């Protein structure tokens, strides 16, 4: 699997955006994990990492951040 680096102008990669898109649809973490072929624990870890990168407190804030920038 190729590693995607992020820069301040593009802090989220395609997988991060897919995860946020699935969350925005109201899917439970288990369903997000199934669709992305990830464990629940990995989904939680990635959500935490996204929130830290964006400097927001909650996953919904991360979704709003992406929507406001027309990434979702």
C-alpha positions as CSV (number, residue, x, y, z in Angstrom):
1,X,0.0,0.0,0.0
2,X,1.4,3.4,-1.0
3,X,1.8,6.0,1.7
4,X,0.3,9.3,1.1
5,X,1.9,12.3,2.7
6,X,-0.1,15.4,3.7
7,X,0.8,19.0,3.7
8,X,-0.8,21.9,5.6
9,X,-2.8,22.8,2.4
10,X,-4.1,19.3,2.0
11,X,-4.2,17.7,5.5
12,X,-6.5,14.8,4.4
13,X,-5.8,12.0,1.9
14,X,-8.5,10.1,-0.1
15,X,-8.9,7.5,2.6
16,X,-9.5,10.2,5.3
17,X,-12.1,11.8,3.2
18,X,-13.8,8.5,2.5
19,X,-13.9,7.9,6.2
20,X,-15.4,11.3,6.9
21,X,-17.9,10.8,4.1
22,X,-19.2,7.5,5.6
23,X,-19.4,9.2,9.0
24,X,-21.4,12.0,7.5
25,X,-23.9,9.5,6.2
26,X,-24.6,8.5,9.9
27,X,-23.1,5.0,9.6
28,X,-21.9,3.4,12.8
29,X,-18.2,2.7,13.2
30,X,-18.7,-1.0,12.5
31,X,-20.3,-0.2,9.1
32,X,-17.5,2.3,8.3
33,X,-14.9,-0.3,9.1
34,X,-16.6,-3.0,7.0
35,X,-16.9,-0.6,4.0
36,X,-13.2,0.4,4.3
37,X,-11.9,-3.1,5.3
38,X,-10.7,-1.8,8.7
39,X,-11.3,-2.9,12.2
40,X,-13.4,-0.8,14.6
41,X,-10.2,0.0,16.5
42,X,-8.4,1.2,13.4
43,X,-11.4,3.4,12.4
44,X,-11.4,5.0,15.9
45,X,-7.6,5.5,15.7
46,X,-7.9,7.1,12.3
47,X,-10.7,9.4,13.4
48,X,-8.6,10.5,16.3
49,X,-5.7,11.2,14.0
50,X,-7.9,13.2,11.6
51,X,-9.2,15.3,14.5
52,X,-5.7,16.0,15.8
53,X,-4.5,16.9,12.3
54,X,-7.4,19.3,11.8
55,X,-7.2,20.6,15.4
56,X,-10.9,19.8,16.1
57,X,-12.4,18.0,19.1
58,X,-15.0,15.7,17.5
59,X,-15.6,13.7,14.4
60,X,-18.6,15.9,13.5
61,X,-16.3,18.9,13.6
62,X,-14.0,17.2,11.1
63,X,-16.9,16.4,8.8
64,X,-18.0,20.1,9.0
65,X,-14.4,21.2,8.3
66,X,-14.4,19.0,5.1
67,X,-17.9,20.1,4.0
68,X,-17.0,23.8,4.4
69,X,-14.0,23.3,2.1
70,X,-16.2,21.4,-0.4
71,X,-14.1,18.2,0.1
72,X,-17.3,16.2,0.8
